Amino acid sequence: MVVGTASNAGKSLLCAAFCRLLKQKGYNVTPFKGQNMALNSYVVENNLNGSGEIGYAQAVQAWAAQVKPTVAMNPILLKPQGDMTSQVIHLGKPVGITKAANYYRNYFDSGWQCIQASLAKLAADFEVVVCEGAGSPAEVNLRHRDLTNMRVALHLKAQTILVVNIDLGGAFAHVVGTLQLLPPEERALIKGIIINKFRGQRSLLDSGVEWLEKYTGISVLGVIPYLDIAFPAEDSASLFERRSRLNPAELQIVVIRLPRISNFTDFDPLLAEPSIDLKYILPGQSLGQPDAVILPGSKTTIADLEVLRSTGMIDQLRQFVNNGGVIMGICGGLQMLGKSIVDPECLEGDLNSAIGLNLLPIETVITPIKTAQQRSTTTNLAPPNLPITGYEIHQGKSNFSPLENEQVMPWFADPNLGFVTSDRQVWATYLHGIFDNGKWRRSWLNLLREKKNLPPLTIEVPDYNEQRDQLLDDLAKAIAEHVDLGRLGF
């Protein structure tokens, strides 16, 4: 098990690396995170009750282990939707909405049952389970309700690694303080310490490592330098840590960082495009003069739409399109591009309706039934007949009125999955993972390049899953150079 002294210690990245390293050593390995709070999710198909959602980080860890993601790998997913409220997902399916103050009373026991059942299934199917904690295991006010740190480690009697982010400063105090606050039976499970995100000359840290090992009696398994690897992020705050591209980019694409932005892993393939400068901006900031703007998914679409309105961003976006700009909406972004959104049961929050950007003849109703499914289809245009894969996660139904605007057409063979204007300025889709499709991604980028008289890029490129697999190999290799799993018996 991997736990951290705090959030952003690097647990998700390390678990992915360990999954790939153990797979390379010949182990049948799986990831596991008992409870995850994240707005990045992924749809798995192999659920007994049909498709279901898990945290996207656990899907990446499953791909690192070279196994299919399942709901057992992340039995509890909490999706925040504002005002200290979250949607609760057990074994891939929504089971309710709760305030933080009521979570322990309403969902702790059933959640722990889901965790135990999932661990039992994984233990029957795999040799090694790589478990990830959440936040810190030493939050004394939350220990009684902590479902994903040392309660899991104790249940499994797991060898546990404590990770600290030294880049934040105070690393030795963080480690010692965490260990001091753990009860003896939990502290006894900590078999190693990893110092992560180290910058500077390694020899200058040696005396500190020696002191830490002597003081705690626990081995430091490794010191990992600050790695410039674009690993999918769980927390939208980390979007502002993205490093600027060193080489001049030929195209700039702006993503509006909505207050409840979700599934921003959709844009990792664009980060991997060397000709693209991908920039996140807050509502109210100036758009500048990008080549395209993307409205991403949102967990609270109406509330985020009202933020766009109150900050003047809607006016900027409309002016951008009027001036010939290209805009794309994905999931919640699709809904925002329409005429209106109504939420009669206030499922996403206190607001029950909002006027959209009115760039597409679409009206959306938020419904109790959540769509979460993998999809395969083909494009109708730009270019036609390309196979496309992705996944839907949305709580709403959009009604398209083509007779109101003959200049809008279905983007895909399934007319409910997306729409495009005939001038190719406004694009909208319910498909997450659209940019993972390499040929389509390059074809779309070539439309932007044509507007700037730039030569086209080749569309004969692999889908992003192949690039991601190489990234996981590179990550595993980098971690193996600095961490000795052999000291834990692997």
Summary of the structure (lengths in Angstrom):
residues: 490
radius of gyration: 23.1
end to end distance: 13.5
largest distance: 75.3
contacts: 1684
relative contact order: 0.12
helix: 36%
strand: 28%
